[in-house]
Amino acid sequence: MIRHVMMVVLALSATPLLAGGVQVRDADTIVVSGTPVRLQGVDAPELGTAAGRDARRWMVNYLGGKRVTCDLTGERTHDRFVGVCYADGNDIGAAVIAAGHALDCRRYSGGRYRHLETPAAKSRLRRAGYC
């Protein structure tokens, strides 16, 4: 398992990450096979808020029992690699936004998730200034 992660770190987007166990930090950061991944283009509330804790809880339930893969972009932010991740083939970023727990971060998504934002999420979640 460690050998696989090291290969991913060196090859980045050439080799997708496969879940050997997924941890959820918050609704826009997961840890796949020991590698922290920031979901590209997803703006989720911080854990210090009730909305952030609800979003994390939703993400834990959504990912439970699913096979997770990530296509990394080669970019990094803080300690995380950036990528688009899939749960059983479904885009996790699209799912969390469509469920009303996050917003599209157009600066990084190119607007690909904007149509999935719910009216309720747009009215109660504050979009990050960098988006």
PASEBA-1860 file (N, C-alpha, C; in nm, 3 decimals):
! residues 131
1> MIRHVMMV> 0.082/-0.119/0.000/0.000/0.000/0.000/0.087/0.125/0.000 ~ 0.189/0.134/0.081/0.275/0.252/0.083/0.346/0.266/-0.050 ~ 0.387/0.157/-0.108/0.454/0.161/-0.237/0.362/0.225/-0.342 ~ 0.232/0.189/-0.339/0.135/0.245/-0.433/0.123/0.396/-0.415 ~ 0.112/0.442/-0.289/0.099/0.584/-0.263/0.221/0.659/-0.312 ~ 0.342/0.605/-0.288/0.463/0.672/-0.334/0.464/0.680/-0.486 ~ 0.417/0.577/-0.552/0.411/0.579/-0.697/0.316/0.688/-0.744 ~ 0.204/0.706/-0.675/0.108/0.809/-0.710/0.169/0.947/-0.689
9> VLALSATP> 0.239/0.966/-0.579/0.300/1.095/-0.551/0.399/1.130/-0.661 ~ 0.475/1.034/-0.708/0.572/1.061/-0.813/0.506/1.079/-0.949 ~ 0.405/0.999/-0.977/0.342/1.004/-1.109/0.225/1.100/-1.114 ~ 0.169/1.132/-1.000/0.052/1.219/-0.987/-0.061/1.175/-1.076 ~ -0.098/1.254/-1.176/-0.219/1.223/-1.252/-0.204/1.102/-1.343 ~ -0.084/1.052/-1.360/-0.066/0.936/-1.447/-0.128/0.811/-1.387 ~ -0.137/0.805/-1.255/-0.193/0.689/-1.187/-0.303/0.735/-1.094 ~ -0.425/0.690/-1.112/-0.532/0.732/-1.021/-0.513/0.672/-0.883
17> LLAGGVQV> -0.556/0.745/-0.783/-0.556/0.693/-0.647/-0.676/0.602/-0.630 ~ -0.656/0.490/-0.567/-0.766/0.399/-0.536/-0.780/0.391/-0.385 ~ -0.901/0.386/-0.338/-0.923/0.384/-0.194/-0.888/0.250/-0.134 ~ -0.801/0.255/-0.035/-0.775/0.137/0.047/-0.845/0.162/0.180 ~ -0.891/0.280/0.197/-0.961/0.327/0.315/-0.971/0.478/0.298 ~ -1.088/0.531/0.307/-1.107/0.675/0.287/-1.140/0.740/0.420 ~ -1.072/0.850/0.448/-1.103/0.931/0.564/-1.159/1.063/0.513 ~ -1.251/1.121/0.586/-1.311/1.248/0.548/-1.263/1.354/0.646
25> RDADTIVV> -1.187/1.450/0.596/-1.147/1.563/0.681/-1.263/1.661/0.692 ~ -1.316/1.698/0.577/-1.435/1.784/0.568/-1.497/1.758/0.433 ~ -1.593/1.839/0.393/-1.667/1.809/0.270/-1.590/1.840/0.142 ~ -1.472/1.901/0.153/-1.393/1.921/0.031/-1.252/1.864/0.041 ~ -1.225/1.788/0.145/-1.095/1.720/0.158/-1.115/1.580/0.211 ~ -1.063/1.482/0.135/-1.067/1.343/0.179/-0.924/1.289/0.175 ~ -0.903/1.182/0.247/-0.773/1.116/0.246/-0.794/0.977/0.187 ~ -0.729/0.953/0.074/-0.745/0.828/0.001/-0.613/0.752/0.005
33> SGTPVRLQ> -0.616/0.634/0.063/-0.494/0.552/0.075/-0.379/0.632/0.135 ~ -0.409/0.716/0.234/-0.307/0.794/0.302/-0.270/0.925/0.236 ~ -0.328/0.955/0.120/-0.297/1.078/0.047/-0.412/1.177/0.060 ~ -0.388/1.296/0.119/-0.492/1.397/0.130/-0.522/1.458/-0.008 ~ -0.650/1.466/-0.041/-0.692/1.519/-0.171/-0.796/1.628/-0.149 ~ -0.768/1.746/-0.203/-0.861/1.859/-0.203/-0.946/1.846/-0.328 ~ -1.079/1.839/-0.312/-1.168/1.822/-0.427/-1.168/1.950/-0.510 ~ -1.124/1.939/-0.633/-1.111/2.054/-0.721/-1.246/2.118/-0.749
41> GVDAPELG> -1.253/2.248/-0.725/-1.373/2.324/-0.760/-1.487/2.314/-0.661 ~ -1.463/2.258/-0.542/-1.568/2.244/-0.441/-1.541/2.341/-0.326 ~ -1.640/2.420/-0.293/-1.632/2.517/-0.184/-1.728/2.473/-0.074 ~ -1.675/2.406/0.028/-1.757/2.356/0.138/-1.733/2.440/0.263 ~ -1.833/2.447/0.350/-1.818/2.525/0.474/-1.714/2.463/0.567 ~ -1.656/2.546/0.651/-1.554/2.501/0.746/-1.616/2.420/0.859 ~ -1.536/2.332/0.917/-1.583/2.245/1.025/-1.622/2.321/1.151 ~ -1.576/2.444/1.166/-1.612/2.524/1.282/-1.755/2.575/1.279
49> TAAGRDAR> -1.828/2.542/1.173/-1.967/2.586/1.159/-2.059/2.464/1.162 ~ -2.185/2.487/1.197/-2.283/2.377/1.196/-2.297/2.321/1.054 ~ -2.297/2.409/0.954/-2.309/2.364/0.815/-2.189/2.278/0.775 ~ -2.071/2.313/0.824/-1.951/2.235/0.795/-1.955/2.096/0.857 ~ -2.004/2.089/0.979/-2.017/1.958/1.045/-2.124/1.873/0.977 ~ -2.234/1.936/0.936/-2.339/1.862/0.863/-2.285/1.811/0.730 ~ -2.207/1.894/0.662/-2.151/1.856/0.532/-2.053/1.739/0.548 ~ -1.971/1.743/0.650/-1.878/1.634/0.675/-1.954/1.504/0.705
57> RWMVNYLG> -2.056/1.513/0.787/-2.137/1.395/0.822/-2.200/1.337/0.695 ~ -2.252/1.425/0.607/-2.310/1.379/0.482/-2.205/1.306/0.399 ~ -2.085/1.363/0.392/-1.977/1.304/0.311/-1.937/1.167/0.365 ~ -1.926/1.153/0.496/-1.893/1.024/0.556/-1.998/0.920/0.517 ~ -2.125/0.956/0.529/-2.233/0.863/0.492/-2.232/0.831/0.343 ~ -2.209/0.933/0.261/-2.210/0.913/0.115/-2.098/0.818/0.071 ~ -1.980/0.833/0.128/-1.866/0.752/0.085/-1.863/0.613/0.146 ~ -1.940/0.590/0.250/-1.938/0.461/0.318/-1.964/0.344/0.225
65> GKRVTCDL> -1.869/0.251/0.222/-1.883/0.129/0.143/-1.860/0.145/-0.006 ~ -1.823/0.265/-0.050/-1.801/0.288/-0.193/-1.653/0.278/-0.229 ~ -1.626/0.245/-0.353/-1.490/0.244/-0.407/-1.459/0.386/-0.454 ~ -1.353/0.444/-0.400/-1.318/0.582/-0.433/-1.190/0.585/-0.516 ~ -1.195/0.661/-0.625/-1.077/0.686/-0.707/-1.063/0.835/-0.726 ~ -0.940/0.881/-0.745/-0.914/1.023/-0.766/-0.820/1.042/-0.883 ~ -0.851/1.139/-0.968/-0.760/1.181/-1.074/-0.698/1.312/-1.028 ~ -0.568/1.308/-0.999/-0.499/1.425/-0.948/-0.457/1.517/-1.062
73> TGERTHDR> -0.460/1.648/-1.035/-0.426/1.746/-1.138/-0.276/1.774/-1.145 ~ -0.203/1.740/-1.040/-0.061/1.773/-1.032/-0.038/1.896/-0.946 ~ -0.146/1.966/-0.910/-0.136/2.083/-0.823/-0.143/2.040/-0.678 ~ -0.094/2.129/-0.591/-0.103/2.107/-0.446/-0.150/2.234/-0.380 ~ -0.220/2.218/-0.270/-0.259/2.330/-0.186/-0.237/2.285/-0.042 ~ -0.152/2.358/0.027/-0.112/2.320/0.163/-0.058/2.177/0.161 ~ -0.110/2.089/0.243/-0.060/1.951/0.248/-0.137/1.858/0.155 ~ -0.223/1.913/0.070/-0.313/1.829/-0.009/-0.283/1.835/-0.158
81> FVGVCYAD> -0.304/1.723/-0.224/-0.304/1.721/-0.369/-0.443/1.763/-0.414 ~ -0.455/1.817/-0.533/-0.584/1.861/-0.586/-0.629/1.759/-0.690 ~ -0.757/1.726/-0.687/-0.806/1.630/-0.785/-0.957/1.619/-0.788 ~ -1.004/1.546/-0.885/-1.146/1.512/-0.897/-1.157/1.367/-0.853 ~ -1.244/1.342/-0.757/-1.259/1.207/-0.703/-1.397/1.151/-0.734 ~ -1.402/1.019/-0.741/-1.525/0.949/-0.778/-1.555/0.840/-0.677 ~ -1.682/0.827/-0.640/-1.730/0.719/-0.553/-1.814/0.627/-0.639 ~ -1.765/0.506/-0.658/-1.832/0.411/-0.748/-1.860/0.474/-0.884
89> GNDIGAAV> -1.766/0.554/-0.932/-1.776/0.616/-1.065/-1.849/0.749/-1.070 ~ -1.907/0.794/-0.959/-1.981/0.921/-0.956/-1.894/1.031/-0.895 ~ -1.891/1.147/-0.961/-1.812/1.262/-0.917/-1.856/1.305/-0.777 ~ -1.766/1.295/-0.680/-1.797/1.329/-0.541/-1.827/1.478/-0.527 ~ -1.752/1.564/-0.596/-1.777/1.707/-0.591/-1.917/1.741/-0.640 ~ -1.958/1.681/-0.748/-2.093/1.704/-0.801/-2.197/1.659/-0.701 ~ -2.172/1.546/-0.636/-2.270/1.491/-0.541/-2.287/1.580/-0.419 ~ -2.178/1.628/-0.361/-2.188/1.710/-0.240/-2.252/1.846/-0.270
97> IAAGHALD> -2.228/1.898/-0.388/-2.291/2.025/-0.428/-2.440/2.004/-0.456 ~ -2.474/1.900/-0.530/-2.615/1.871/-0.560/-2.695/1.840/-0.434 ~ -2.627/1.787/-0.331/-2.694/1.756/-0.205/-2.713/1.881/-0.119 ~ -2.659/1.995/-0.163/-2.678/2.120/-0.091/-2.580/2.146/0.022 ~ -2.467/2.073/0.022/-2.370/2.089/0.130/-2.245/2.167/0.089 ~ -2.239/2.213/-0.034/-2.123/2.288/-0.082/-2.166/2.370/-0.204 ~ -2.075/2.457/-0.245/-2.098/2.541/-0.363/-1.988/2.517/-0.465 ~ -2.014/2.557/-0.586/-1.915/2.552/-0.693/-1.812/2.662/-0.670
105> CRRYSGGR> -1.686/2.629/-0.686/-1.579/2.729/-0.681/-1.531/2.748/-0.825 ~ -1.598/2.838/-0.894/-1.579/2.855/-1.039/-1.434/2.881/-1.077 ~ -1.361/2.951/-0.991/-1.221/2.981/-1.021/-1.142/2.852/-1.048 ~ -1.176/2.744/-0.978/-1.103/2.618/-0.993/-1.179/2.510/-1.069 ~ -1.310/2.526/-1.081/-1.389/2.424/-1.151/-1.418/2.462/-1.295 ~ -1.398/2.590/-1.327/-1.438/2.637/-1.459/-1.590/2.647/-1.470 ~ -1.660/2.637/-1.356/-1.805/2.646/-1.354/-1.877/2.515/-1.377 ~ -1.803/2.404/-1.380/-1.866/2.276/-1.415/-1.971/2.230/-1.315
113> YRHLETPA> -1.970/2.281/-1.191/-2.068/2.241/-1.090/-2.175/2.347/-1.065 ~ -2.167/2.460/-1.127/-2.257/2.573/-1.096/-2.404/2.534/-1.109 ~ -2.436/2.459/-1.212/-2.576/2.420/-1.236/-2.630/2.325/-1.129 ~ -2.542/2.270/-1.046/-2.583/2.176/-0.942/-2.610/2.243/-0.807 ~ -2.574/2.370/-0.794/-2.596/2.441/-0.668/-2.745/2.450/-0.638 ~ -2.781/2.422/-0.515/-2.921/2.431/-0.477/-2.952/2.573/-0.429 ~ -3.076/2.619/-0.449/-3.114/2.752/-0.399/-3.092/2.764/-0.248 ~ -3.122/2.658/-0.173/-3.103/2.662/-0.027/-2.956/2.681/0.008
121> AKSRLRRA> -2.868/2.608/-0.059/-2.724/2.621/-0.032/-2.675/2.761/-0.068 ~ -2.722/2.814/-0.179/-2.679/2.948/-0.219/-2.724/3.054/-0.120 ~ -2.836/3.032/-0.054/-2.885/3.131/0.040/-2.822/3.118/0.179 ~ -2.778/2.997/0.218/-2.726/2.981/0.354/-2.575/2.962/0.364 ~ -2.509/2.923/0.256/-2.364/2.904/0.260/-2.294/3.028/0.204 ~ -2.186/3.066/0.268/-2.108/3.180/0.222/-1.998/3.131/0.130 ~ -1.993/3.185/0.009/-1.890/3.145/-0.088/-1.756/3.202/-0.044 ~ -1.652/3.119/-0.050/-1.518/3.165/-0.012/-1.473/3.277/-0.105
129> GYC> -1.400/3.372/-0.049/-1.354/3.485/-0.127/-1.262/3.447/-0.243 ~ -1.191/3.337/-0.233/-1.100/3.296/-0.339/-1.170/3.229/-0.456 ~ -1.300/3.202/-0.441/-1.375/3.137/-0.548/-1.429/3.238/-0.646
END
